[in-house]
Amino acid sequence: MAKMIHSMIRVLDEARSVDFYNRAFGLEIADHVAFETFTLIYLSNAETGFELELTVNQGRTEPYALGDAYGHLAVSVAELKDEHARMTKLGFNPGRIVELNRDGKIFALFFFVTDPDGYKIEVVQRHGRFQ
């Protein structure tokens, strides 16, 4: 059986991205592997074994085109309103909190925040299938 281990995104500025993911989601550098033309930075925290891999291509100065196929990353949190307030205080400008209902019950409570490279991250209240 396959096990999901990481998702990769390309970023322009290693320090800026590592700082964002640390302050926004408590992700720390688990590994840092430099190659001749690119660097891989693996971020994780104690909540999960899944990692976010940041790829920094040496010499790249133009922002990446995210295209129309990219969806989003998602993280779950214990207290969504507290996280929204915290990210607002940090100046990350999170989107509004959305309540998605199905069959008269809450299916999901979430908001989106955007990282320094334009990637959307969905922040979901731990509930139901979103643990």
Sequence and secondary structure as in RCSB ss.txt:
>XXXX:A:sequence
MAKMIHSMIRVLDEARSVDFYNRAFGLEIADHVAFETFTLIYLSNAETGFELELTVNQGRTEPYALGDAYGHLAV
SVAELKDEHARMTKLGFNPGRIVELNRDGKIFALFFFVTDPDGYKIEVVQRHGRFQ
>XXXX:A:secstr
     EEEEE S HHHHHHHHHHHH  EEEEEEE SSEEEEEEEETTEEEEEEEEEETT  S    TTT   EEE
EES HHHHHHHHHHTT      EEEEETTEEEEEEEEEE TTS EEEEEESBTTB 
